[in-house]
Structure formats: C-alpha cells, structure tokens
Amino acid sequence: QVQLVESGGGLVQAGGSQTLSCAASGSISGINTMGWYRQAPGKQRELVATITRGGTTNYADSVKGRFTISRDNAKNTVYLQMSSLKPEDTAVYYCNADILTTSYLKNYWGQGTQVTVSS
C-alpha cells in the first residue's frame, strides 16, 4: 500500500510563513513528479507547484516568488515553503505524486492539510 501523508498545516497570520511536508511510504520503486495542489471553499482544486525527480519546478503565477517547492528523493518527501502568505492562500493543500511500484505507475493523492491565513 502506497500512502502520501501531509503535515505542517495550520493557522498563520498574513505575511507569515509556513512549511508543508509530504512523505510517501509503501512499496515504492521510484517517484516521478511530485506536487502540491490546493482547494479553497467553493472553488476547484488548482495547481500550486510541481517538481520533477530531477528538480525542475513549475509554479502557479499566484505563488511565484512566494512559495518554494523542493524534494528529498532519499526520503521520498516533498516540501512546500510558503512565505508572504495572504488570506487568499487559505485552502486545503494536497500532495500529489506519480509513484512507481513493483507492478505499475500510478498517481496518488494525500489526504490534505488545512492552511488558514488570517488577515
């Protein structure tokens, strides 16, 4: 069984910083692209940032310059460092990864972690 487990969410004041972590566990042979998505109340889930195994990153325009995605391949973990947070960053943040097991390549989602930015 492969799992993605997020941590690091919570309440933060506008202008503050917060770091999210997501660790993959289970029968993993390799992990390709990892990423973070978010969903605010009443809105569709949207891309925040992705990172390939080689370290190539991609960011939503709304977070460029404020958020940094990184990963530790040895730990099967992806991070999202968020700074200069705004109330509009409030959402449930989901980890996502393309994971290769011994049998197949499959896309996985974490359970989500709430980030609330107060004004």
C-alpha positions in Angstrom: 0.0 0.0 0.0 1.4 3.4 -1.0 0.4 6.4 1.1 1.1 10.1 1.0 0.9 11.8 4.3 1.0 15.6 4.6 1.9 17.6 7.7 2.6 21.2 8.6 -0.7 22.9 8.0 -2.4 25.2 10.5 -3.3 28.9 11.2 -0.9 31.6 10.3 -1.1 35.4 10.1 -1.0 37.2 6.8 2.6 38.0 5.9 3.8 34.9 7.7 5.5 31.7 6.6 4.7 28.1 6.8 6.2 24.9 5.5 4.3 21.8 4.4 5.8 18.3 4.1 4.5 15.2 2.4 6.1 11.8 2.8 5.4 8.9 0.6 5.6 5.4 2.1 4.9 1.8 1.0 6.3 -0.4 -1.8 7.9 2.3 -3.8 10.4 1.7 -6.6 10.6 5.3 -7.7 8.8 8.6 -7.7 8.5 10.9 -10.7 6.8 14.2 -10.5 5.6 15.4 -7.1 3.5 18.4 -6.5 1.1 20.5 -4.3 -2.4 21.4 -5.2 -5.0 23.4 -3.2 -8.7 23.8 -3.0 -10.4 26.7 -1.4 -14.1 26.6 -0.3 -16.4 26.8 -3.3 -13.5 26.6 -5.8 -11.9 23.9 -7.9 -8.7 22.2 -6.9 -5.8 24.1 -8.5 -2.1 23.5 -9.1 0.3 25.2 -6.7 3.7 23.8 -7.7 5.3 20.7 -9.1 8.8 19.3 -9.1 10.3 16.5 -11.2 12.7 13.9 -9.9 15.5 15.9 -11.5 14.4 19.1 -9.7 12.7 21.0 -12.5 10.0 23.2 -10.9 6.8 24.7 -12.0 4.6 27.3 -10.1 1.2 28.8 -10.4 1.5 32.5 -11.2 -0.3 33.4 -7.9 2.5 31.9 -5.8 5.6 32.6 -7.9 8.2 34.4 -5.8 6.5 33.5 -2.5 6.4 29.7 -2.5 9.3 27.2 -3.0 8.9 23.5 -3.7 11.7 21.1 -3.0 12.1 17.4 -2.5 14.4 14.9 -0.8 14.5 11.8 -3.1 16.2 9.7 -0.4 13.3 10.4 2.0 10.5 10.2 -0.7 9.4 13.6 0.7 8.3 16.8 -1.0 8.2 20.2 0.8 6.4 23.5 0.2 7.9 26.5 1.8 5.3 29.3 1.8 6.1 32.9 2.7 4.4 36.3 2.5 1.2 34.4 2.9 -2.1 36.1 2.0 -5.7 35.4 3.1 -6.4 34.1 -0.4 -3.9 31.3 0.2 -6.3 29.8 2.6 -7.2 26.3 1.4 -6.8 22.6 1.9 -3.4 21.7 0.4 -3.0 18.3 -1.2 0.2 16.5 -2.0 0.3 14.6 -5.3 2.8 12.2 -6.8 3.4 9.8 -9.7 4.7 6.7 -7.9 6.2 3.6 -9.5 5.7 0.4 -7.5 7.0 -3.0 -8.5 3.9 -3.5 -10.7 2.7 -0.2 -12.1 3.0 3.6 -12.2 0.1 5.3 -10.5 -0.9 8.8 -9.4 -1.6 9.3 -5.7 -3.1 12.0 -3.6 -2.6 12.8 0.1 -5.5 13.4 2.5 -5.0 17.1 2.5 -3.9 19.6 5.2 -5.7 22.8 6.0 -3.8 26.1 5.8 -5.7 29.1 7.1 -4.2 32.6 6.7 -5.8 35.3 8.9 -5.8 38.9 8.0 
